Amino acid sequence: MDTLIQIRRELHQIPELGFQEFKTQQYLLNKIAQFPQENIRVTTWETGIVVKIVGSQPAKTIGWRSDIDGLPIVEETGLPYSSTHEGNMHACGHDCHMTITLGLVEALANNQPKHNVIIYFQPAEEGPGGAEPMLNWIEAERPDLLPDEIYALHVAPEYPVGTVATRPGLLFANTSELFIDLKGLGGHAAYPHKTRDMTVAAANLIMQLQTIVSRNINPMESAVITIGKLTSGTVQNIIAENARLEGTIRTLNAEAMADVKKRVEAICAGIEASFECEIHIDYGSMYYEVNNDPECAKKLLEFAEQYEGATSYECPAAMTGEDFGYFLKGIPGAMFWAGANCDYGLHHAKINPDEELLSFNAKFVEQFIRSL
Ligand SMILES: CC(=O)N[C@@H](CCC[C@H](N)C(=O)O)C(=O)O
């Protein structure tokens, strides 16, 4: 079996949530230790790793970032190399991102690049966010690990393998997590008039939250409010004293995010009054938008145009979030969608990327970095 496919399958079996990527970190360190070490400097931070490859005649430093965490999803692919961590799955392709990046490190370790290259294996992209604290550590303690420009990819199930899709400017949205706790008064299912039912309050709240996008956001702009999880009550014949909504907000700019949050708070105040309950809102972690440097995005698209087997595509922006946005806030660079050709989308329990994407992108990224 192709080495990269084997690596991807091994990583696929050990998905770990943000800042718990202990086995993943050890796996990556073991692999990196097998590559020629002369030009490699390895540093760890939390569950992440930074690898510096020293260039032969460095005039600049190029960065490449891979995220490393999995998601809390029960895998349903039925694959023989399914997750062995029950309840967790690499359902966002980070197993592929890590594999491609290991392929890149190996190639650069074997054949020294001209410029310095710094590789970031970054924890906790799905949450609570590893990029911002990793960058804070680098800026405070290891400024020598800051690159002059930086790139990253994300698998895209909807595109064929070989697709390199990106755009100058905004690629991914601003995000904010959203956790809402409701507290009322529980009691016997047969005596609703003596209780304050939080299942009914939560149901009303969800429906009212959906009016923010349809009634408060300018139709010429865009926003998303998704409640991905609702928990309420304890058993079928007790009225729920507590309920909790867990979701995410997506907008195309920071101002729209502030406007949406104002409406969330106003609607919650209304629910408190009408259902006689207490509501607590927690915005969890927020990700800065992924805003590609126009020149860097152009370089990627132009390189893909002339690269054999690649399809260069200037794609529309998406409401996905990515804490790679924090890297791009201070460093010019770009992210691209890498075609993964599969039937199920990101965050689905049956997602199964076409493994052809591994060797294609490992080579593509290596050649692109050498071209800079
Ligand atoms: C590429 C991707 O799917 N990223 C995640 C990032 C999640 C950020 C945060 N936990 C949130 O939900 O707001 C995404 O869901 O877009």
The ligand as an ORCA input file, in Angstrom:
! r2SCAN-3c Opt
* xyz 0 1
  C     -13.699     23.833      8.074
  C     -14.664     23.689      9.190
  O     -15.593     22.917      9.084
  N     -14.454     24.422     10.284
  C     -15.351     24.478     11.415
  C     -14.840     25.457     12.437
  C     -15.686     25.491     13.704
  C     -15.534     26.722     14.511
  C     -16.339     26.748     15.785
  N     -16.280     25.546     16.555
  C     -17.801     27.067     15.463
  O     -18.610     26.145     15.338
  O     -18.146     28.244     15.359
  C     -16.736     24.884     10.943
  O     -17.724     24.442     11.559
  O     -16.886     25.654      9.963
*
